[in-house]
């Protein structure tokens, strides 16, 4: 008798504990098992549907999904969003491309004198020259090579400069010179740049260097990454006699002011070419072409 009572009580407990889990397993749409509290669990699905249909059931028209800014103004096969702003953006880019092509000085890249061979990989440029068994390589990247314009804004009442009086945009990139000798395990590498105060040379009695050496180090030949474990000589505190000998060393291998001028001209042409290409790609992306 006692065992029967225990079995009955156990069965009742199992039924009570199974009832909630069975209710959770059933769809929420079942009215018999959904309490008044559970009715508030999933109202957001219906709310999204109502918002997307402009509140047809309630007469309420919120702007979350009915904003004109999100509505495509035209349709195409790309499946992307097309707004009036995109259309205006595309037209602006088209005019900008036309203007940039008008002022483009070099339709083809200028040649470097001195027998330098040009190799390009996107915005990265490599110039190579053989000099009496030595290999001289100069690499630079035209990205971020345009100095910022720090001219003050035109004050009220002042006349704005005409377009022909505006300074030309010149690309003056940092560049790395690598000198390799036959049989040597390492290359002598010079990290160089164009100081802003030396950009306009020729005003003084003696022509000054328009580029400067920033750092010098021995690096494994052909290594694109500068190894921090190799000793690097910073020229900020360098003896001027030693610095002048290094500049003469580079000039004997064809890296002088003439080379630096031609490098800036080449870099400016490449940078402008890449800028126009970027505008064209941007226009195609905005117009989905």
BASE-21546 format. One record per residue (C-alpha): residue in one letter; z, y, x negated. Coordinates in Angstrom, 2 decimals, decimal comma. Layout:
N
+--------+---------+---------+---------+
! residu !       w !       v !       u !
+--------+---------+---------+---------+
!      A !       Z !       Y !       X !
...
+--------+---------+---------+---------+
! end
This chain:
289
+--------+---------+---------+---------+
! residu !       w !       v !       u !
+--------+---------+---------+---------+
!      X !    0,00 !    0,00 !    0,00 !
!      X !    0,95 !    2,43 !   -2,80 !
!      X !   -2,31 !    1,72 !   -4,66 !
!      X !   -4,30 !    2,47 !   -1,48 !
!      X !   -2,55 !    5,80 !   -1,11 !
!      X !   -3,28 !    6,66 !   -4,76 !
!      X !   -6,96 !    5,74 !   -4,33 !
!      X !   -7,18 !    7,91 !   -1,20 !
!      X !   -5,60 !   10,88 !   -2,93 !
!      X !   -7,91 !   10,45 !   -5,96 !
!      X !  -11,00 !   10,27 !   -3,77 !
!      X !   -9,92 !   13,44 !   -1,98 !
!      X !   -9,46 !   15,26 !   -5,30 !
!      X !  -12,91 !   14,13 !   -6,51 !
!      X !  -14,53 !   15,35 !   -3,29 !
!      X !  -12,81 !   18,73 !   -3,56 !
!      X !  -13,89 !   19,19 !   -7,19 !
!      X !  -17,46 !   18,06 !   -6,51 !
!      X !  -18,01 !   20,43 !   -3,61 !
!      X !  -18,33 !   23,65 !   -5,70 !
!      X !  -20,63 !   22,05 !   -8,24 !
!      X !  -22,88 !   20,77 !   -5,50 !
!      X !  -22,99 !   24,23 !   -4,02 !
!      X !  -23,94 !   25,72 !   -7,41 !
!      X !  -26,75 !   23,22 !   -7,78 !
!      X !  -28,33 !   24,16 !   -4,47 !
!      X !  -30,64 !   27,20 !   -4,14 !
!      X !  -28,96 !   30,48 !   -3,36 !
!      X !  -31,21 !   30,83 !   -0,36 !
!      X !  -29,25 !   28,15 !    1,46 !
!      X !  -27,19 !   30,19 !    3,98 !
!      X !  -24,73 !   27,41 !    4,62 !
!      X !  -23,46 !   27,37 !    1,04 !
!      X !  -23,72 !   31,09 !    0,15 !
!      X !  -20,54 !   33,02 !    0,72 !
!      X !  -20,36 !   36,73 !    1,42 !
!      X !  -19,34 !   37,28 !   -2,21 !
!      X !  -22,27 !   35,31 !   -3,63 !
!      X !  -24,75 !   37,36 !   -1,61 !
!      X !  -24,30 !   40,21 !   -4,07 !
!      X !  -25,11 !   38,06 !   -7,11 !
!      X !  -28,94 !   38,50 !   -7,07 !
!      X !  -29,84 !   41,67 !   -5,21 !
!      X !  -31,69 !   43,12 !   -8,27 !
!      X !  -34,69 !   40,81 !   -7,86 !
!      X !  -35,33 !   42,13 !   -4,42 !
!      X !  -34,63 !   45,68 !   -5,58 !
!      X !  -37,33 !   45,37 !   -8,25 !
!      X !  -39,77 !   44,07 !   -5,65 !
!      X !  -38,94 !   46,92 !   -3,31 !
!      X !  -39,30 !   49,50 !   -6,09 !
!      X !  -42,64 !   48,08 !   -7,12 !
!      X !  -43,85 !   48,29 !   -3,52 !
!      X !  -42,64 !   51,88 !   -3,14 !
!      X !  -39,71 !   50,88 !   -0,95 !
!      X !  -41,86 !   49,73 !    1,94 !
!      X !  -39,00 !   48,02 !    3,70 !
!      X !  -36,39 !   50,74 !    3,44 !
!      X !  -38,50 !   53,89 !    3,41 !
!      X !  -36,87 !   54,86 !    0,11 !
!      X !  -39,35 !   55,67 !   -2,66 !
!      X !  -37,72 !   55,79 !   -6,10 !
!      X !  -39,80 !   56,81 !   -9,12 !
!      X !  -38,85 !   54,05 !  -11,52 !
!      X !  -42,03 !   52,05 !  -11,05 !
!      X !  -44,15 !   54,58 !   -9,20 !
!      X !  -44,29 !   57,16 !  -12,02 !
!      X !  -47,76 !   58,57 !  -12,53 !
!      X !  -47,21 !   58,51 !  -16,28 !
!      X !  -47,15 !   54,72 !  -16,25 !
!      X !  -50,14 !   54,31 !  -13,96 !
!      X !  -53,40 !   53,62 !  -15,81 !
!      X !  -56,02 !   56,27 !  -15,19 !
!      X !  -58,80 !   53,80 !  -15,90 !
!      X !  -59,18 !   50,11 !  -16,52 !
!      X !  -60,97 !   48,16 !  -19,20 !
!      X !  -61,10 !   44,66 !  -20,58 !
!      X !  -58,42 !   45,26 !  -23,20 !
!      X !  -55,59 !   45,19 !  -20,68 !
!      X !  -53,94 !   48,18 !  -22,37 !
!      X !  -52,52 !   51,31 !  -20,79 !
!      X !  -54,88 !   54,26 !  -20,37 !
!      X !  -53,47 !   57,60 !  -19,28 !
!      X !  -54,78 !   61,12 !  -19,03 !
!      X !  -52,78 !   61,84 !  -22,17 !
!      X !  -54,64 !   59,05 !  -23,99 !
!      X !  -57,94 !   60,54 !  -22,88 !
!      X !  -56,97 !   63,99 !  -24,19 !
!      X !  -55,68 !   62,42 !  -27,40 !
!      X !  -58,99 !   60,60 !  -27,94 !
!      X !  -61,01 !   63,79 !  -27,36 !
!      X !  -58,81 !   65,70 !  -29,80 !
!      X !  -59,28 !   63,00 !  -32,45 !
!      X !  -63,05 !   63,09 !  -31,96 !
!      X !  -63,11 !   66,85 !  -32,63 !
!      X !  -60,78 !   66,41 !  -35,61 !
!      X !  -63,05 !   63,75 !  -37,13 !
!      X !  -66,09 !   66,01 !  -36,76 !
!      X !  -64,29 !   68,91 !  -38,46 !
!      X !  -63,04 !   66,74 !  -41,33 !
!      X !  -66,54 !   65,38 !  -41,94 !
!      X !  -67,89 !   68,94 !  -42,03 !
!      X !  -65,55 !   69,95 !  -44,84 !
!      X !  -65,86 !   66,66 !  -46,72 !
!      X !  -67,13 !   67,59 !  -50,18 !
!      X !  -68,01 !   64,15 !  -51,50 !
!      X !  -69,85 !   61,72 !  -49,27 !
!      X !  -69,80 !   59,34 !  -52,23 !
!      X !  -67,03 !   59,03 !  -54,79 !
!      X !  -67,36 !   61,18 !  -57,95 !
!      X !  -67,97 !   59,37 !  -61,23 !
!      X !  -65,45 !   59,28 !  -64,06 !
!      X !  -66,81 !   60,17 !  -67,49 !
!      X !  -65,87 !   58,12 !  -70,53 !
!      X !  -67,03 !   54,70 !  -69,35 !
!      X !  -64,18 !   53,99 !  -66,91 !
!      X !  -64,75 !   51,11 !  -64,50 !
!      X !  -63,52 !   51,72 !  -60,96 !
!      X !  -61,85 !   49,06 !  -58,82 !
!      X !  -60,33 !   49,75 !  -55,41 !
!      X !  -58,02 !   47,85 !  -53,08 !
!      X !  -57,42 !   50,01 !  -50,00 !
!      X !  -55,54 !   53,09 !  -51,17 !
!      X !  -54,81 !   51,60 !  -54,59 !
!      X !  -57,19 !   52,53 !  -57,42 !
!      X !  -57,59 !   50,96 !  -60,86 !
!      X !  -59,55 !   52,46 !  -63,75 !
!      X !  -60,26 !   50,28 !  -66,79 !
!      X !  -61,72 !   51,13 !  -70,18 !
!      X !  -62,24 !   49,16 !  -73,41 !
!      X !  -61,59 !   51,09 !  -76,64 !
!      X !  -62,13 !   49,29 !  -79,97 !
!      X !  -60,52 !   46,03 !  -78,89 !
!      X !  -57,86 !   47,72 !  -76,78 !
!      X !  -57,76 !   47,69 !  -73,02 !
!      X !  -56,61 !   50,84 !  -71,22 !
!      X !  -55,81 !   50,56 !  -67,51 !
!      X !  -54,88 !   53,43 !  -65,23 !
!      X !  -53,60 !   52,69 !  -61,71 !
!      X !  -52,61 !   55,03 !  -58,90 !
!      X !  -52,22 !   55,12 !  -55,13 !
!      X !  -53,47 !   57,98 !  -52,96 !
!      X !  -50,70 !   57,53 !  -50,39 !
!      X !  -48,24 !   60,45 !  -50,43 !
!      X !  -50,32 !   62,18 !  -53,10 !
!      X !  -50,75 !   65,51 !  -51,27 !
!      X !  -48,06 !   68,00 !  -52,34 !
!      X !  -46,20 !   69,57 !  -49,40 !
!      X !  -47,14 !   73,09 !  -48,39 !
!      X !  -44,09 !   75,29 !  -48,74 !
!      X !  -45,79 !   78,53 !  -47,70 !
!      X !  -43,69 !   80,61 !  -45,33 !
!      X !  -44,75 !   80,82 !  -41,71 !
!      X !  -46,72 !   83,90 !  -40,70 !
!      X !  -44,28 !   86,46 !  -39,33 !
!      X !  -44,94 !   88,31 !  -36,12 !
!      X !  -47,27 !   91,24 !  -36,71 !
!      X !  -48,78 !   89,79 !  -39,89 !
!      X !  -52,38 !   88,69 !  -39,95 !
!      X !  -53,02 !   85,02 !  -40,50 !
!      X !  -55,03 !   84,07 !  -43,57 !
!      X !  -58,70 !   83,31 !  -42,89 !
!      X !  -59,75 !   79,70 !  -43,32 !
!      X !  -61,68 !   80,43 !  -46,52 !
!      X !  -58,53 !   81,88 !  -48,14 !
!      X !  -56,45 !   78,79 !  -47,46 !
!      X !  -55,69 !   76,74 !  -50,60 !
!      X !  -57,68 !   73,56 !  -50,99 !
!      X !  -55,91 !   70,27 !  -50,42 !
!      X !  -55,76 !   68,46 !  -53,75 !
!      X !  -54,48 !   64,94 !  -54,26 !
!      X !  -52,31 !   64,71 !  -57,38 !
!      X !  -50,91 !   61,17 !  -57,47 !
!      X !  -48,48 !   59,67 !  -59,91 !
!      X !  -50,30 !   57,24 !  -62,17 !
!      X !  -49,45 !   54,48 !  -64,63 !
!      X !  -51,27 !   53,96 !  -67,96 !
!      X !  -51,16 !   50,52 !  -69,54 !
!      X !  -52,40 !   50,06 !  -73,12 !
!      X !  -52,92 !   46,46 !  -74,23 !
!      X !  -53,73 !   45,32 !  -77,76 !
!      X !  -55,27 !   41,96 !  -78,60 !
!      X !  -52,67 !   39,39 !  -79,53 !
!      X !  -49,75 !   41,52 !  -78,34 !
!      X !  -47,26 !   39,93 !  -75,95 !
!      X !  -46,47 !   43,18 !  -74,17 !
!      X !  -48,31 !   46,28 !  -73,04 !
!      X !  -47,20 !   49,84 !  -73,71 !
!      X !  -46,83 !   51,46 !  -70,29 !
!      X !  -46,64 !   55,18 !  -69,50 !
!      X !  -45,44 !   56,44 !  -66,12 !
!      X !  -47,15 !   59,83 !  -65,60 !
!      X !  -47,26 !   62,57 !  -62,99 !
!      X !  -48,68 !   66,05 !  -62,31 !
!      X !  -45,95 !   68,72 !  -62,60 !
!      X !  -46,45 !   71,46 !  -60,02 !
!      X !  -45,88 !   74,24 !  -62,56 !
!      X !  -48,69 !   72,89 !  -64,76 !
!      X !  -51,31 !   72,45 !  -62,05 !
!      X !  -53,00 !   75,78 !  -62,77 !
!      X !  -53,71 !   75,71 !  -66,49 !
!      X !  -55,91 !   77,95 !  -68,55 !
!      X !  -54,14 !   81,26 !  -67,78 !
!      X !  -52,31 !   81,35 !  -71,12 !
!      X !  -53,66 !   81,61 !  -74,60 !
!      X !  -53,54 !   77,87 !  -75,14 !
!      X !  -54,46 !   75,24 !  -72,60 !
!      X !  -51,37 !   73,27 !  -71,57 !
!      X !  -51,24 !   69,66 !  -70,47 !
!      X !  -51,77 !   69,32 !  -66,74 !
!      X !  -50,07 !   65,93 !  -66,61 !
!      X !  -46,81 !   64,77 !  -68,11 !
!      X !  -45,24 !   61,50 !  -69,25 !
!      X !  -42,13 !   60,66 !  -67,29 !
!      X !  -41,16 !   57,26 !  -68,72 !
!      X !  -42,38 !   54,85 !  -71,40 !
!      X !  -41,65 !   51,14 !  -71,64 !
!      X !  -42,96 !   47,82 !  -72,92 !
!      X !  -43,90 !   45,53 !  -70,05 !
!      X !  -45,54 !   42,10 !  -69,73 !
!      X !  -49,33 !   42,47 !  -69,64 !
!      X !  -50,80 !   42,72 !  -66,16 !
!      X !  -47,42 !   42,74 !  -64,42 !
!      X !  -47,58 !   44,93 !  -61,34 !
!      X !  -43,79 !   45,26 !  -61,05 !
!      X !  -41,87 !   47,36 !  -63,53 !
!      X !  -39,16 !   45,10 !  -64,98 !
!      X !  -35,82 !   46,86 !  -65,00 !
!      X !  -34,58 !   44,54 !  -67,74 !
!      X !  -36,97 !   46,16 !  -70,26 !
!      X !  -35,72 !   49,27 !  -72,02 !
!      X !  -37,25 !   52,41 !  -70,51 !
!      X !  -37,48 !   55,68 !  -72,43 !
!      X !  -37,04 !   58,76 !  -70,27 !
!      X !  -38,81 !   61,81 !  -71,69 !
!      X !  -36,46 !   64,41 !  -70,19 !
!      X !  -34,28 !   64,34 !  -73,29 !
!      X !  -36,97 !   63,28 !  -75,75 !
!      X !  -37,69 !   65,04 !  -79,03 !
!      X !  -40,78 !   67,22 !  -78,57 !
!      X !  -42,43 !   65,97 !  -81,75 !
!      X !  -42,23 !   62,37 !  -80,51 !
!      X !  -43,51 !   63,44 !  -77,10 !
!      X !  -46,50 !   65,26 !  -78,63 !
!      X !  -47,40 !   62,15 !  -80,64 !
!      X !  -47,38 !   60,11 !  -77,42 !
!      X !  -49,70 !   62,60 !  -75,71 !
!      X !  -52,03 !   62,48 !  -78,73 !
!      X !  -51,91 !   58,67 !  -78,57 !
!      X !  -53,16 !   58,81 !  -74,97 !
!      X !  -55,78 !   61,47 !  -75,73 !
!      X !  -57,26 !   59,27 !  -78,46 !
!      X !  -57,79 !   56,62 !  -75,78 !
!      X !  -59,52 !   58,94 !  -73,34 !
!      X !  -56,53 !   60,06 !  -71,26 !
!      X !  -56,50 !   63,84 !  -71,68 !
!      X !  -56,83 !   66,97 !  -69,51 !
!      X !  -60,49 !   66,24 !  -68,77 !
!      X !  -59,55 !   62,77 !  -67,57 !
!      X !  -56,66 !   64,16 !  -65,51 !
!      X !  -58,95 !   66,71 !  -63,83 !
!      X !  -61,47 !   64,01 !  -62,96 !
!      X !  -58,69 !   61,72 !  -61,73 !
!      X !  -57,48 !   64,42 !  -59,31 !
!      X !  -61,04 !   64,98 !  -58,09 !
!      X !  -61,51 !   61,25 !  -57,55 !
!      X !  -58,13 !   60,87 !  -55,87 !
!      X !  -58,82 !   63,83 !  -53,57 !
!      X !  -62,15 !   62,33 !  -52,48 !
!      X !  -60,59 !   58,89 !  -51,86 !
!      X !  -57,61 !   60,36 !  -49,98 !
!      X !  -59,90 !   62,41 !  -47,72 !
!      X !  -62,13 !   59,40 !  -47,16 !
!      X !  -59,12 !   57,26 !  -46,20 !
!      X !  -57,80 !   60,04 !  -43,94 !
!      X !  -61,06 !   60,19 !  -41,98 !
!      X !  -61,11 !   56,41 !  -41,71 !
!      X !  -57,53 !   56,48 !  -40,40 !
!      X !  -58,51 !   59,05 !  -37,75 !
!      X !  -61,46 !   56,89 !  -36,70 !
!      X !  -59,27 !   53,79 !  -36,47 !
!      X !  -56,67 !   55,76 !  -34,50 !
!      X !  -59,31 !   57,01 !  -32,06 !
!      X !  -60,62 !   53,47 !  -31,57 !
!      X !  -57,09 !   52,22 !  -30,97 !
!      X !  -56,29 !   54,96 !  -28,43 !
!      X !  -59,63 !   54,49 !  -26,63 !
!      X !  -59,35 !   50,70 !  -26,88 !
!      X !  -62,71 !   50,21 !  -28,58 !
+--------+---------+---------+---------+
! end
